[in-house]
Amino acid sequence: MTLAKAMPVKTISEFVGEHDTRLWRIIHHYVDKGRDAADYSTVQEVGFDETSSKRGHDYVSLFVDLAGPNILFATPGKDSSTVKRFKEDLIKHGGSEENIKQMCCDMSPAFIKGVREQFPETELTFDKFHIVKVVNEAVDKVRREEQKEHPELIRSRYAWLKNPQNLTKKQAEKLNSLIVKKLNLKTSRAYHIKMFFQEIFNQPLEAAEPLLKKWFFWATHSRLQPIIDAAYTIKRHWNGVLQWFKSQITNGILEGLNSLIQAAKAKARGHRTNKNLIAMIYLIGGKFNFGLPT
């Protein structure tokens, strides 16, 4: 299996002089063996998200043990039925609905529906990265509209979107220049609203909701429509946003695994089916014990 992890399957097939369909059968055999032996009885916190499998047209949803990180389940699609299939697979491997105390996902209506139907007693946390992204995208919409009248905003996108500590020297100088010299910029107002929102996540649980309410009032009275729309998006997902302050879980592990998933796509080049891609994802991120000699 080391060779399979090192290079694309098609390359291996050419190297060993075998048709790649035979190699895929071997991969599926060992992945199935590893999954059959998997024990999910101790899984309590699950994060999940979708990833595109073919240039954005097809999707695979991934369910991860946040205590791992360990890919528990991968399935085609990104609708609510993916959560149902995960639950069935969880039970098949010794887990249970009652054991799952926390789940984390983005604000996809399909994922939310799936959790509410299949895990009604589980606390749902919305991933902090996706929550902040909603407000970031609103800031950028304000900037794009305003740059029509203020061309100095052109090519300043990342100066407004990055965290201050991550700015390059040039970006920091650009941002400071725009904020200091153009205090009346709508983008500057949107930026300060965003920064206040992000700072809330550094506060203790007891301060979170009062500050979030204060932010919501500020945002909805900003007269900046993208910011107002973002605030109402947060409001519609209020409980799941606040749940982060209790659970402190994110899908950062999934984001970290994304590079491995991209590698899986490369290794499954020419895979023809999602089944083959999913097998490669399991092989890379499933942490199976194949019981092979060392």
Secondary structure, DSSP 8 states (H G I E B T S, - for coil): -HHHHHS-HHHHHHHHT--HHHHHHHHHHHHHHHHHH---TT--EEEEEEEESSTTSSEEEEEEETTTTEEEEEEE--STHHHHHHHHHHHHTT--GGG--EEEE-S-HHHHHHHHHH-TTSEEEE-HHHHHHHHHHHHHHHHHHHTTT-GGGTT-HHHHHS-GGG--HHHHHHHHHHHHH-TT-HHHHHHHHHHHHHHHTTS-HHHHHHHHHHHHHHHHTSS-HHHHHHHHHHHHTHHHHHHHHHH---SHHHHHHHHHHHHHHHHTTT--SHHHHHHHHHHHHS--------
